[in-house]
Amino acid sequence: MEFKHTAVLGAGVIGASWAALFLASGRNVAVYDPSADAEKAVREYIDTAWPMLDGLGLVKGGDPDAITFHVSAADAVAGAGFVQESVPERLPVKHDLYGEIELALETGAVVATSASGLTLSEMQQGWKDPSRFVLGHPFNPPHLIPLVEVMGNARTADDVVEAAERFYASVGKVTIRVNKEVPGHVANRLQAAVWREALHLIKEGVASVEDVDTAMWAGPGLRWAAMGPTMLFHLGAGEGGLSSFCERYTDSFNRWWDDLGVLHLNEDLAGQLVSGVAAEAGQASVDQLSNERDAMIVAMQKALTGLRRKPPET
């Protein structure tokens, strides 16, 4: 097994989710977090996640107890072939961490960051030699959502991006390659664009928070779970494909795009959203809603097993 020993730096929700997934794949995991409550929280998270991982076929001889906890990041990465960093998204925090672990890393180790908002070049400034450091941005929760966005750049060694992609594939992930550095990478920008228009519709009184959410999960969200928007539009015009679709709907889409909202989230809009989502949630707690979300994600993943077409080889 490549990268048998792994390390997870940062034991928040993202780090705990990564730890559960790595353990399920049959790997050992060393966790670093300075919090005194980290071990208890991570073990509880793994206990909750394990049945879902098993149901998805992602438990491959893994042992949920093959995990150690450390208050020193340097100790955690010692001997690890693959390191997933998920500490708070503040550059000074990340740079300090990289400075602590760089000399303690195993020769040839790959370090991937889960960062969603910071850019790779910003984070590389915390390394003397960033050649083994890449972006490995997941979607929450990483043990259930397959996507990982992987990126290197001119300062990345030739084999590191490919090594990260192999590792993620071996634990059941689906990777995309980010070819150009932009804030938010790819998937976050897509969801930011959708959410901006959702907020615009709510702010303008077109629909309530609950109805906008319903429009998504009961409408395009279902299709997007099967295929991406461009492929779906390719299918939407029948035999004519995307060329026919563009010819038929260019004027409509240009009109809609011209009318999309341009706004920024502020205190008043945030208050409107909080009120609306409270009405939508009713008496359900965040934990209850999270469990419902995860159960539905697992059910969808199971339903799609074996149905997704493999991409053509390049």
Backbone bond lengths (Angstrom), bond angles and torsions (degrees), N, CA, C in turn:
res aa  C-N    CA-C-N  psi(-1)  N-CA   C-N-CA  omega(-1)  CA-C   N-CA-C  phi
1 M - - - 1.463 - - 1.529 109.83 -
2 E 1.348 116.06 128.59 1.453 120.68 176.65 1.536 108.64 -74.93
3 F 1.314 116.73 138.13 1.461 122.25 178.94 1.531 111.46 57.34
4 K 1.315 116.54 56.91 1.465 121.11 179.80 1.523 111.40 -64.88
5 H 1.326 116.20 -37.61 1.461 119.62 -179.06 1.515 109.12 -104.78
6 T 1.345 116.64 124.97 1.453 122.05 -177.67 1.523 110.16 -122.93
7 A 1.306 114.80 164.70 1.462 120.59 174.94 1.519 108.64 -133.94
8 V 1.319 115.55 144.45 1.460 122.73 176.25 1.526 106.79 -122.08
9 L 1.316 116.57 120.98 1.461 121.79 -178.16 1.521 108.66 -106.25
10 G 1.329 115.87 113.75 1.449 121.44 -174.34 1.516 109.26 102.46
11 A 1.340 116.32 118.27 1.466 120.63 -172.52 1.517 112.31 -113.37
12 G 1.326 116.78 34.10 1.451 120.41 171.24 1.522 109.98 -74.49
13 V 1.319 116.89 -162.37 1.467 120.87 -177.59 1.525 111.14 -60.06
14 I 1.330 117.53 -43.81 1.465 120.45 -178.59 1.522 110.36 -66.83
15 G 1.324 117.31 -47.96 1.459 120.44 -179.86 1.517 112.47 -61.70
16 A 1.335 117.53 -42.20 1.462 120.99 178.87 1.518 111.11 -63.26
17 S 1.318 116.56 -38.73 1.462 121.18 178.75 1.526 110.91 -65.19
18 W 1.335 116.42 -44.16 1.473 120.20 175.57 1.529 110.19 -59.48
19 A 1.319 117.31 -44.12 1.461 120.76 -178.29 1.517 110.78 -59.68
20 A 1.329 117.22 -43.97 1.466 120.89 178.93 1.521 110.90 -60.47
21 L 1.327 116.71 -44.03 1.468 120.80 -178.47 1.526 111.25 -65.62
22 F 1.333 117.59 -44.71 1.464 120.91 -179.23 1.526 110.87 -63.91
23 L 1.326 116.97 -40.94 1.466 120.60 177.40 1.525 110.76 -62.38
24 A 1.331 116.59 -43.32 1.465 120.48 -178.27 1.521 111.44 -60.38
25 S 1.342 116.72 -30.81 1.464 120.35 -178.08 1.521 112.68 -77.21
26 G 1.336 117.28 -1.48 1.456 120.87 179.28 1.509 114.21 96.16
27 R 1.324 116.93 13.32 1.452 120.85 -178.34 1.528 111.56 -99.71
28 N 1.322 115.34 161.53 1.459 121.97 171.77 1.526 108.32 -89.75
29 V 1.310 116.80 147.44 1.462 121.20 -178.46 1.528 109.91 -131.79
30 A 1.328 115.90 129.30 1.462 122.25 170.75 1.517 107.41 -107.95
31 V 1.316 116.87 124.66 1.466 122.00 -175.50 1.520 109.87 -108.17
32 Y 1.330 115.72 132.36 1.463 121.04 172.62 1.513 109.60 -111.35
33 D 1.321 115.99 130.78 1.460 121.94 168.08 1.523 106.85 -163.43
34 P 1.328 117.82 135.38 1.474 119.34 -177.65 1.522 113.76 -75.83
35 S 1.323 117.92 -11.14 1.465 120.19 -177.23 1.522 111.50 -70.82
36 A 1.316 116.11 138.79 1.462 121.47 178.08 1.527 111.49 -69.03
37 D 1.321 116.93 -20.28 1.468 121.39 -178.61 1.520 113.03 -94.10
38 A 1.330 117.84 0.63 1.464 120.52 -171.94 1.522 112.41 -61.12
39 E 1.329 118.10 -47.09 1.455 119.52 -175.66 1.532 111.03 -61.54
40 K 1.296 117.68 -46.36 1.465 120.95 -179.76 1.530 110.53 -60.27
41 A 1.341 116.76 -45.96 1.459 120.90 -177.85 1.526 111.50 -64.22
42 V 1.333 116.73 -42.63 1.469 119.93 -178.58 1.516 111.02 -68.19
43 R 1.305 118.00 -43.08 1.470 120.40 179.41 1.533 110.57 -62.69
44 E 1.319 117.64 -39.89 1.466 120.47 177.52 1.527 110.62 -65.19
45 Y 1.328 116.07 -39.57 1.464 120.22 178.86 1.522 110.49 -63.49
46 I 1.326 116.41 -44.50 1.466 120.65 179.84 1.532 110.86 -62.66
47 D 1.330 116.80 -41.86 1.464 120.09 178.13 1.527 111.34 -58.94
48 T 1.321 116.47 -38.84 1.468 120.44 179.32 1.525 111.51 -73.07
49 A 1.328 116.45 -39.88 1.466 120.65 -175.16 1.518 113.30 -76.20
50 W 1.339 117.50 -28.15 1.468 120.74 -170.68 1.534 113.65 -57.50
51 P 1.355 119.85 -46.81 1.473 118.60 179.16 1.529 112.91 -60.51
52 M 1.326 117.39 -35.40 1.456 120.26 178.12 1.523 110.85 -68.63
53 L 1.322 117.11 -42.07 1.458 120.88 176.59 1.525 110.90 -61.58
54 D 1.308 115.81 -41.00 1.464 120.52 178.43 1.518 110.52 -63.94
55 G 1.330 116.49 -42.98 1.456 120.51 -179.94 1.518 112.71 -63.94
56 L 1.329 116.87 -27.17 1.465 121.13 178.37 1.529 112.56 -89.16
57 G 1.320 117.34 2.32 1.457 120.42 -179.27 1.508 114.14 74.49
58 L 1.332 117.55 21.22 1.461 121.40 -177.32 1.522 113.17 -96.25
59 V 1.332 117.72 -5.04 1.461 120.47 174.55 1.522 108.14 -88.25
60 K 1.309 114.95 107.42 1.470 121.44 -174.82 1.522 109.13 -117.65
61 G 1.329 114.44 70.72 1.458 119.28 -178.63 1.501 113.75 74.20
62 G 1.324 117.19 16.02 1.454 120.51 -177.07 1.514 112.90 -74.87
63 D 1.313 114.50 154.55 1.462 122.11 179.37 1.526 107.49 -120.63
64 P 1.343 118.86 115.14 1.458 120.08 -178.48 1.530 113.75 -64.85
65 D 1.335 116.86 -12.28 1.463 120.25 179.07 1.531 112.84 -97.03
66 A 1.342 117.28 3.48 1.466 120.41 179.12 1.522 110.12 -82.28
67 I 1.326 115.86 53.88 1.453 121.82 -171.76 1.525 109.09 -139.22
68 T 1.313 115.54 141.41 1.464 121.33 175.69 1.516 108.51 -127.00
69 F 1.331 116.38 158.43 1.459 121.40 -176.16 1.525 109.50 -125.38
70 H 1.325 115.17 140.25 1.468 120.67 -172.91 1.531 110.15 -138.74
71 V 1.320 115.75 144.49 1.459 120.81 173.61 1.521 110.82 -97.49
72 S 1.328 116.34 -2.31 1.463 122.61 174.88 1.521 108.58 -114.09
73 A 1.335 116.31 123.05 1.460 119.91 178.34 1.523 111.15 -65.07
74 A 1.321 116.88 -36.34 1.466 120.38 178.82 1.517 110.97 -62.51
75 D 1.324 116.95 -39.83 1.464 120.04 177.34 1.524 110.97 -65.70
76 A 1.326 116.96 -38.84 1.463 120.73 -177.20 1.523 112.20 -65.00
77 V 1.330 117.56 -38.10 1.474 119.19 -175.55 1.522 112.57 -84.65
78 A 1.331 118.52 -9.96 1.467 120.61 -178.03 1.529 109.94 -59.51
79 G 1.321 116.61 120.52 1.452 122.02 178.42 1.509 115.48 83.75
80 A 1.336 118.95 -3.26 1.467 121.79 -178.40 1.523 110.35 -82.37
81 G 1.326 115.44 134.75 1.463 120.04 176.72 1.516 112.82 -86.44
82 F 1.345 115.65 -28.25 1.471 120.45 179.29 1.521 108.30 -132.98
83 V 1.331 115.79 129.75 1.463 122.03 -177.55 1.522 108.44 -122.43
84 Q 1.328 116.15 125.19 1.466 120.93 175.99 1.522 108.68 -107.72
85 E 1.323 116.05 115.97 1.469 121.46 -176.65 1.519 110.01 -98.63
86 S 1.345 116.20 125.79 1.470 121.57 -178.71 1.529 110.63 -138.71
87 V 1.323 117.11 40.98 1.467 120.04 179.09 1.528 108.72 -79.26
88 P 1.346 118.48 168.82 1.459 120.74 -176.83 1.527 113.02 -51.32
89 E 1.327 114.73 146.07 1.456 121.18 -171.37 1.528 111.46 -84.38
90 R 1.308 114.34 65.84 1.458 122.15 174.49 1.522 107.52 -131.80
91 L 1.329 115.93 127.29 1.462 120.09 -173.68 1.526 113.90 -54.73
92 P 1.345 120.12 -45.51 1.468 117.99 179.45 1.525 112.53 -59.66
93 V 1.332 117.35 -37.49 1.464 120.71 179.43 1.525 109.86 -64.80
94 K 1.306 116.58 -46.15 1.461 120.13 -179.29 1.530 111.31 -66.70
95 H 1.316 117.03 -44.39 1.464 119.78 -179.88 1.523 111.59 -61.41
96 D 1.315 116.82 -41.17 1.470 119.47 177.87 1.528 110.47 -62.64
97 L 1.318 116.59 -40.86 1.465 120.43 179.38 1.524 110.76 -63.60
98 Y 1.327 117.45 -45.52 1.463 120.58 -178.98 1.531 110.55 -61.76
99 G 1.324 115.85 -39.28 1.452 119.15 177.29 1.516 112.17 -62.96
100 E 1.331 116.82 -34.10 1.461 120.66 -179.98 1.526 112.41 -72.34
101 I 1.331 117.05 -36.92 1.475 119.17 -172.17 1.519 114.13 -93.66
102 E 1.332 118.89 -19.14 1.460 119.93 -167.99 1.524 112.76 -56.66
103 L 1.316 117.79 -46.51 1.459 119.93 -177.82 1.533 112.42 -76.38
104 A 1.342 117.40 -15.79 1.463 120.85 -178.72 1.518 113.19 -91.78
105 L 1.340 116.96 -7.54 1.461 120.30 -175.89 1.524 112.11 -69.77
106 E 1.317 115.42 145.54 1.467 122.55 172.58 1.525 108.78 -64.03
107 T 1.323 116.59 142.93 1.462 119.86 175.03 1.522 109.80 -58.82
108 G 1.323 116.50 127.33 1.460 120.45 179.97 1.510 114.74 86.65
109 A 1.327 118.28 -0.31 1.467 120.19 179.43 1.527 110.28 -65.51
110 V 1.325 114.80 146.91 1.464 121.87 175.11 1.520 107.99 -104.92
111 V 1.330 116.24 132.45 1.461 121.56 175.92 1.524 107.82 -115.60
112 A 1.324 116.91 124.56 1.462 122.08 178.89 1.518 109.06 -118.99
113 T 1.312 115.96 139.68 1.454 120.59 178.97 1.523 110.65 -104.68
114 S 1.319 116.05 140.29 1.464 121.91 177.81 1.524 112.45 -84.59
115 A 1.315 118.33 5.27 1.461 122.27 -171.09 1.521 112.24 -54.64
116 S 1.331 115.40 134.90 1.464 120.41 -179.26 1.513 112.75 -103.30
117 G 1.341 117.50 -30.90 1.452 120.13 -174.51 1.510 114.93 -108.55
118 L 1.313 117.90 -24.30 1.461 121.52 179.31 1.522 109.83 -84.52
119 T 1.321 116.13 154.01 1.463 119.71 179.39 1.527 110.24 -94.63
120 L 1.313 115.43 158.10 1.458 121.11 -179.12 1.525 110.96 -60.61
121 S 1.330 116.87 -43.71 1.469 119.31 -177.40 1.529 111.25 -64.86
122 E 1.332 117.96 -34.61 1.465 120.50 176.14 1.525 110.74 -63.45
123 M 1.331 116.17 -43.65 1.459 120.23 -177.08 1.521 112.06 -73.57
124 Q 1.334 117.70 -30.10 1.462 120.99 179.20 1.525 112.45 -61.53
125 Q 1.320 116.89 -22.54 1.466 120.68 -179.00 1.526 112.33 -65.61
126 G 1.330 117.36 -14.70 1.448 120.79 177.10 1.519 113.88 -86.51
127 W 1.348 117.44 0.65 1.463 122.38 -178.48 1.525 110.81 -112.30
128 K 1.316 115.95 144.87 1.460 119.70 167.52 1.524 109.59 -74.52
129 D 1.344 115.60 -40.31 1.459 121.90 177.54 1.529 108.10 -133.12
130 P 1.343 117.74 99.25 1.462 120.51 -176.84 1.533 114.39 -88.41
131 S 1.328 116.94 18.89 1.467 119.37 -171.05 1.524 113.57 -67.64
132 R 1.338 118.51 -21.07 1.463 121.41 -179.66 1.530 111.98 -105.71
133 F 1.328 116.84 17.37 1.460 122.85 -174.45 1.520 109.80 -113.45
134 V 1.335 117.21 127.18 1.458 121.60 -177.62 1.527 110.32 -134.88
135 L 1.306 114.99 165.68 1.453 121.54 168.61 1.527 108.67 -80.64
136 G 1.341 116.21 133.09 1.465 121.65 172.96 1.515 107.43 -139.32
137 H 1.329 116.23 71.22 1.469 121.67 -171.46 1.526 111.14 -86.25
138 P 1.343 117.13 120.50 1.457 121.10 179.50 1.522 111.13 -94.48
139 F 1.328 115.01 177.64 1.452 121.54 167.78 1.516 107.90 -112.35
140 N 1.320 116.26 143.90 1.458 121.58 -172.46 1.539 111.68 -84.38
141 P 1.345 118.04 131.52 1.474 127.40 -0.60 1.532 110.91 -88.82
142 P 1.326 117.80 135.42 1.465 121.10 -174.66 1.521 115.23 -58.16
143 H 1.337 117.72 -28.27 1.473 117.56 -178.35 1.522 112.20 -76.05
144 L 1.342 117.68 -10.38 1.466 120.62 -179.63 1.524 113.55 -116.87
145 I 1.321 117.99 -35.18 1.468 121.07 -179.09 1.527 108.27 -90.65
146 P 1.335 118.54 122.11 1.478 120.01 -170.69 1.531 115.45 -68.42
147 L 1.321 118.50 -27.25 1.460 120.47 -167.00 1.525 113.89 -66.57
148 V 1.342 114.97 135.40 1.472 122.55 165.24 1.527 107.15 -134.30
149 E 1.330 115.88 129.54 1.457 121.55 176.23 1.532 108.22 -94.98
150 V 1.318 116.36 121.83 1.471 121.36 -174.33 1.525 108.76 -114.75
151 M 1.333 114.74 137.19 1.461 118.97 -179.40 1.516 110.80 -150.55
152 G 1.306 115.27 138.66 1.455 123.42 166.54 1.525 107.37 -126.25
153 N 1.328 116.40 -178.52 1.466 119.46 176.03 1.520 109.01 -148.46
154 A 1.314 116.98 -162.16 1.463 120.83 -175.05 1.519 112.75 -62.97
155 R 1.340 117.74 -20.48 1.464 121.11 -179.41 1.530 112.05 -92.41
156 T 1.326 117.10 1.40 1.462 122.16 -178.22 1.523 109.69 -94.07
157 A 1.327 117.49 135.29 1.466 121.42 178.20 1.524 110.44 -61.56
158 D 1.327 115.62 153.79 1.461 121.76 -170.27 1.522 114.38 -57.73
159 D 1.320 118.54 -36.25 1.464 120.64 -170.92 1.526 113.99 -97.23
160 V 1.320 118.35 -1.62 1.461 119.73 -167.31 1.527 112.40 -76.50
161 V 1.312 117.95 -42.97 1.468 120.05 178.55 1.523 110.28 -60.90
162 E 1.323 116.05 -43.91 1.471 119.82 179.55 1.528 111.08 -64.89
163 A 1.331 117.40 -38.35 1.464 120.57 177.99 1.522 110.66 -63.70
164 A 1.333 116.95 -41.92 1.464 120.76 177.97 1.525 110.47 -63.49
165 E 1.312 116.72 -42.27 1.470 119.97 179.17 1.525 111.34 -63.06
166 R 1.324 116.92 -40.04 1.475 119.94 177.59 1.516 110.60 -63.52
167 F 1.329 116.44 -43.54 1.459 119.79 -179.68 1.518 110.60 -61.66
168 Y 1.328 117.26 -49.22 1.462 119.79 -178.80 1.528 111.34 -61.07
169 A 1.326 117.10 -40.61 1.466 119.58 177.32 1.520 111.03 -61.21
170 S 1.335 117.15 -35.75 1.462 120.84 -176.87 1.525 112.38 -70.28
171 V 1.341 117.45 -19.39 1.469 120.15 177.51 1.525 111.36 -104.42
172 G 1.343 116.36 12.60 1.456 120.76 172.86 1.510 116.15 95.12
173 K 1.335 117.41 13.30 1.459 120.01 -176.96 1.529 111.57 -90.82
174 V 1.322 115.14 159.89 1.462 123.47 173.59 1.525 106.69 -112.48
175 T 1.323 117.01 122.86 1.461 120.04 -175.98 1.525 111.76 -107.43
176 I 1.334 114.59 149.33 1.456 120.55 165.59 1.517 107.43 -123.16
177 R 1.317 116.49 154.08 1.460 121.93 179.83 1.532 109.08 -98.74
178 V 1.318 116.75 122.39 1.457 121.93 174.41 1.523 107.58 -88.78
179 N 1.314 117.23 116.16 1.458 121.68 -172.32 1.519 114.16 -92.62
180 K 1.328 116.52 -17.91 1.463 120.37 -176.93 1.515 109.00 -140.98
181 E 1.312 116.66 137.49 1.460 121.52 -176.80 1.525 111.13 -76.33
182 V 1.333 115.09 120.17 1.462 122.20 173.20 1.529 107.70 -140.01
183 P 1.331 118.67 149.13 1.464 120.10 178.00 1.531 111.07 -60.00
184 G 1.330 116.73 130.50 1.456 120.51 178.58 1.515 114.66 88.28
185 H 1.352 117.15 -4.38 1.466 121.13 177.54 1.540 110.28 62.79
186 V 1.325 119.42 -129.55 1.468 121.65 -175.85 1.531 111.58 -110.28
187 A 1.324 116.90 -63.98 1.467 120.46 -171.72 1.528 112.75 -64.98
188 N 1.316 117.52 -37.14 1.462 119.13 177.69 1.522 111.83 -64.80
189 R 1.321 116.73 -35.32 1.464 119.39 177.51 1.527 110.35 -67.82
190 L 1.326 116.23 -37.76 1.462 119.20 177.59 1.520 111.24 -63.22
191 Q 1.342 116.55 -47.00 1.455 117.75 -178.94 1.529 111.53 -71.82
192 A 1.338 117.35 -28.58 1.463 119.70 175.90 1.527 111.01 -65.50
193 A 1.345 115.96 -38.89 1.460 119.73 178.86 1.527 110.87 -65.03
194 V 1.324 116.55 -42.92 1.468 120.22 178.79 1.519 110.52 -65.83
195 W 1.336 117.10 -43.75 1.464 119.73 -177.55 1.523 111.83 -67.29
196 R 1.325 116.39 -34.49 1.471 118.41 177.67 1.522 110.59 -60.22
197 E 1.324 116.60 -43.31 1.459 118.37 178.47 1.524 111.57 -70.75
198 A 1.337 117.27 -33.23 1.466 120.11 174.95 1.529 109.85 -59.84
199 L 1.338 116.70 -44.99 1.459 120.76 179.55 1.525 111.27 -65.28
200 H 1.318 116.07 -38.11 1.462 119.86 177.92 1.530 110.61 -61.33
201 L 1.328 117.42 -44.72 1.465 121.22 -179.93 1.527 111.15 -63.71
202 I 1.338 115.86 -38.58 1.471 120.11 178.09 1.531 110.35 -68.57
203 K 1.324 116.52 -47.41 1.465 121.66 -177.72 1.523 111.38 -60.36
204 E 1.331 116.41 -38.05 1.463 120.92 -178.29 1.518 113.12 -84.26
205 G 1.340 117.70 -0.58 1.456 120.78 177.60 1.516 114.73 78.00
206 V 1.330 117.18 16.52 1.466 120.13 179.81 1.524 110.47 -68.12
207 A 1.336 116.74 -39.36 1.467 121.36 179.13 1.523 108.16 -157.11
208 S 1.342 115.37 160.64 1.460 121.05 179.32 1.526 110.84 -76.05
209 V 1.336 116.13 167.57 1.462 120.86 175.56 1.523 110.03 -55.89
210 E 1.318 116.27 -47.25 1.471 119.77 -178.12 1.517 111.53 -63.62
211 D 1.319 118.40 -41.99 1.465 120.10 -177.89 1.525 111.92 -70.76
212 V 1.325 117.10 -34.50 1.472 118.88 175.04 1.529 109.89 -64.57
213 D 1.344 117.15 -43.73 1.462 120.36 176.01 1.531 110.96 -59.99
214 T 1.334 115.90 -43.93 1.469 119.81 -179.62 1.523 111.04 -63.62
215 A 1.328 116.21 -40.37 1.463 119.55 178.70 1.526 111.02 -57.62
216 M 1.326 115.98 -33.12 1.468 119.45 -179.29 1.524 111.78 -76.14
217 W 1.376 117.18 -54.39 1.472 117.51 -173.50 1.517 112.61 -73.10
218 A 1.340 117.25 -27.23 1.463 119.57 -179.17 1.522 112.25 -92.47
219 G 1.323 116.86 -4.40 1.458 120.78 -177.54 1.517 112.86 -122.16
220 P 1.343 117.47 -110.50 1.471 119.71 -174.80 1.522 113.93 -62.46
221 G 1.350 117.34 -27.22 1.455 118.74 179.66 1.515 113.08 -57.78
222 L 1.322 116.66 -38.23 1.473 120.31 178.15 1.519 111.04 -63.87
223 R 1.319 116.35 -43.38 1.468 119.33 -179.93 1.528 110.66 -67.98
224 W 1.338 115.92 -40.00 1.465 119.07 -178.16 1.517 112.07 -66.58
225 A 1.336 117.63 -24.34 1.467 119.61 175.43 1.521 111.35 -69.75
226 A 1.334 116.09 -19.00 1.465 120.18 179.35 1.527 111.62 -93.90
227 M 1.337 115.82 -46.81 1.464 121.04 -177.65 1.521 109.13 -148.01
228 G 1.310 116.07 161.15 1.451 120.91 178.78 1.520 111.90 -75.17
229 P 1.347 118.35 164.80 1.463 121.32 -173.09 1.520 114.86 -62.84
230 T 1.323 117.74 -36.97 1.460 118.80 -178.47 1.522 111.06 -69.18
231 M 1.325 117.69 -41.73 1.459 120.53 176.73 1.528 110.77 -64.83
232 L 1.325 116.83 -39.01 1.469 119.53 179.31 1.523 110.98 -64.06
233 F 1.316 117.51 -40.15 1.466 119.31 177.45 1.528 111.01 -69.67
234 H 1.329 116.83 -30.02 1.463 120.42 173.70 1.530 110.16 -59.81
235 L 1.333 115.79 -37.70 1.462 120.51 179.03 1.525 112.25 -79.60
236 G 1.341 116.49 -21.37 1.463 120.34 -172.37 1.508 115.17 -69.79
237 A 1.318 117.36 -16.98 1.463 120.38 -178.21 1.523 112.46 -105.79
238 G 1.329 116.32 11.30 1.466 119.24 178.67 1.519 111.89 71.17
239 E 1.305 116.32 -141.34 1.470 121.38 -174.19 1.527 112.74 -62.76
240 G 1.322 116.71 -25.21 1.460 119.00 -178.80 1.515 113.72 -71.98
241 G 1.328 116.47 -17.76 1.451 121.13 176.07 1.521 113.83 64.59
242 L 1.327 115.63 -158.56 1.459 121.36 -173.17 1.520 112.29 -63.92
243 S 1.325 116.71 -33.82 1.465 119.72 178.87 1.520 110.90 -60.08
244 S 1.313 116.10 -45.44 1.460 121.01 178.88 1.536 110.69 -66.86
245 F 1.341 115.86 -39.78 1.466 119.94 -179.70 1.523 110.37 -61.02
246 C 1.341 116.52 -46.43 1.461 120.27 -179.31 1.529 111.03 -62.63
247 E 1.333 116.18 -41.48 1.458 120.08 179.24 1.536 110.98 -62.47
248 R 1.328 115.76 -38.23 1.460 120.98 -174.49 1.523 112.42 -78.52
249 Y 1.356 117.45 -36.13 1.464 120.09 -169.15 1.527 114.82 -115.65
250 T 1.323 117.65 9.71 1.467 119.69 -179.51 1.522 111.93 -55.70
251 D 1.317 117.38 -48.85 1.464 120.22 -177.38 1.530 111.13 -63.56
252 S 1.332 116.62 -40.73 1.466 119.57 -179.30 1.521 111.17 -63.16
253 F 1.343 116.68 -47.86 1.465 119.41 -177.93 1.522 110.99 -66.77
254 N 1.307 118.01 -40.15 1.465 119.27 178.60 1.525 110.87 -62.10
255 R 1.329 116.77 -37.84 1.465 120.09 177.54 1.526 110.50 -65.20
256 W 1.331 117.14 -44.25 1.475 120.40 179.31 1.527 110.93 -64.00
257 W 1.337 116.99 -44.85 1.461 120.11 179.96 1.527 111.46 -60.93
258 D 1.326 116.35 -39.51 1.470 119.78 179.40 1.527 111.64 -63.68
259 D 1.334 116.53 -24.42 1.467 120.84 -175.80 1.530 113.17 -100.61
260 L 1.328 117.94 -0.42 1.464 119.92 -179.89 1.522 110.78 -64.89
261 G 1.331 115.70 149.41 1.452 120.40 -176.79 1.519 112.71 -75.50
262 V 1.326 115.27 147.17 1.462 122.50 172.43 1.523 106.17 -120.88
263 L 1.311 116.42 114.79 1.462 119.21 -175.47 1.515 110.67 -153.13
264 H 1.332 114.64 170.14 1.453 121.44 172.56 1.518 108.06 -127.99
265 L 1.309 115.66 145.81 1.452 121.09 178.97 1.524 108.91 -70.71
266 N 1.324 116.64 126.53 1.462 121.34 178.54 1.524 109.47 -131.78
267 E 1.315 116.72 -178.51 1.457 120.93 -174.20 1.528 112.00 -63.01
268 D 1.332 117.14 -41.59 1.463 119.99 -179.24 1.527 111.53 -65.09
269 L 1.332 116.58 -45.30 1.458 120.21 -179.50 1.527 110.59 -67.20
270 A 1.333 116.61 -39.15 1.461 120.17 177.54 1.531 110.41 -60.34
271 G 1.334 116.68 -41.17 1.448 120.12 177.93 1.519 112.26 -62.78
272 Q 1.328 116.33 -38.88 1.466 120.69 177.82 1.526 110.89 -64.45
273 L 1.321 115.99 -39.55 1.462 120.44 179.53 1.529 111.43 -68.55
274 V 1.331 116.29 -43.87 1.464 120.53 -179.32 1.529 110.11 -60.78
275 S 1.317 116.18 -42.85 1.462 120.29 178.32 1.524 111.08 -63.57
276 G 1.323 115.91 -42.85 1.462 120.00 -178.63 1.517 113.19 -67.38
277 V 1.333 117.12 -40.12 1.461 119.14 -178.67 1.517 110.70 -74.04
278 A 1.340 117.34 -28.19 1.464 119.98 174.82 1.524 110.38 -64.71
279 A 1.330 116.24 -41.05 1.465 119.86 176.96 1.528 110.97 -65.69
280 E 1.329 116.02 -38.34 1.466 120.54 179.31 1.525 111.46 -66.94
281 A 1.325 117.46 -39.62 1.463 121.71 -177.83 1.520 112.14 -74.29
282 G 1.325 117.05 -29.75 1.463 119.35 -177.43 1.521 110.82 63.82
283 Q 1.329 115.95 -131.23 1.461 121.33 -178.01 1.538 112.84 -88.42
284 A 1.312 117.69 -2.71 1.464 120.66 -176.52 1.529 110.83 -72.07
285 S 1.326 116.23 135.23 1.462 121.38 178.09 1.520 110.37 -80.66
286 V 1.332 115.38 167.81 1.471 119.96 176.80 1.526 110.02 -60.31
287 D 1.337 117.27 -41.60 1.473 120.08 178.68 1.520 111.40 -62.26
288 Q 1.325 117.57 -42.76 1.462 120.36 178.69 1.526 111.22 -61.79
289 L 1.317 115.77 -46.40 1.463 120.00 -179.50 1.529 111.25 -65.14
290 S 1.338 116.95 -38.53 1.464 120.40 177.78 1.518 110.82 -63.14
291 N 1.338 116.68 -40.93 1.462 120.28 178.07 1.520 111.11 -65.12
292 E 1.329 117.14 -39.64 1.465 120.21 176.35 1.528 110.73 -62.35
293 R 1.337 115.23 -45.38 1.471 119.81 178.19 1.522 110.97 -57.32
294 D 1.327 116.47 -49.81 1.460 120.13 -176.45 1.528 111.41 -63.91
295 A 1.328 116.99 -39.29 1.468 120.11 179.19 1.523 110.67 -63.35
296 M 1.316 117.01 -39.70 1.464 119.96 178.89 1.527 111.43 -69.44
297 I 1.342 116.22 -38.90 1.471 119.18 177.74 1.529 110.24 -62.29
298 V 1.328 116.68 -44.44 1.466 120.76 178.42 1.525 110.11 -60.73
299 A 1.337 117.33 -44.56 1.463 120.91 -178.94 1.532 110.84 -62.00
300 M 1.326 116.87 -41.19 1.465 119.92 179.06 1.526 111.18 -67.14
301 Q 1.333 116.14 -41.64 1.463 119.50 178.70 1.526 111.03 -61.34
302 K 1.332 116.18 -43.50 1.463 120.15 178.57 1.527 110.67 -62.58
303 A 1.323 116.35 -42.80 1.461 120.33 -177.84 1.523 111.84 -64.02
304 L 1.332 116.90 -30.89 1.462 120.73 -177.29 1.526 113.44 -88.59
305 T 1.351 116.51 -8.03 1.461 119.62 -177.72 1.529 110.51 -58.18
306 G 1.315 116.24 125.04 1.455 121.96 177.81 1.512 114.78 84.07
307 L 1.333 117.99 -7.63 1.467 120.66 -177.14 1.520 113.01 -94.31
308 R 1.330 116.14 -26.47 1.465 118.75 -173.59 1.521 110.84 -73.71
309 R 1.323 115.22 130.83 1.467 121.14 179.72 1.514 109.78 -70.83
310 K 1.315 115.92 136.81 1.462 120.10 177.46 1.529 108.60 -75.11
311 P 1.347 117.51 138.11 1.471 119.48 179.06 1.517 110.41 -65.43
312 P 1.338 116.56 151.06 1.461 119.92 178.64 1.526 111.12 -63.71
313 E 1.318 116.66 145.08 1.473 120.04 178.39 1.507 109.84 -72.48
314 T 1.345 114.52 141.96 1.455 118.91 179.73 1.514 110.44 -105.32
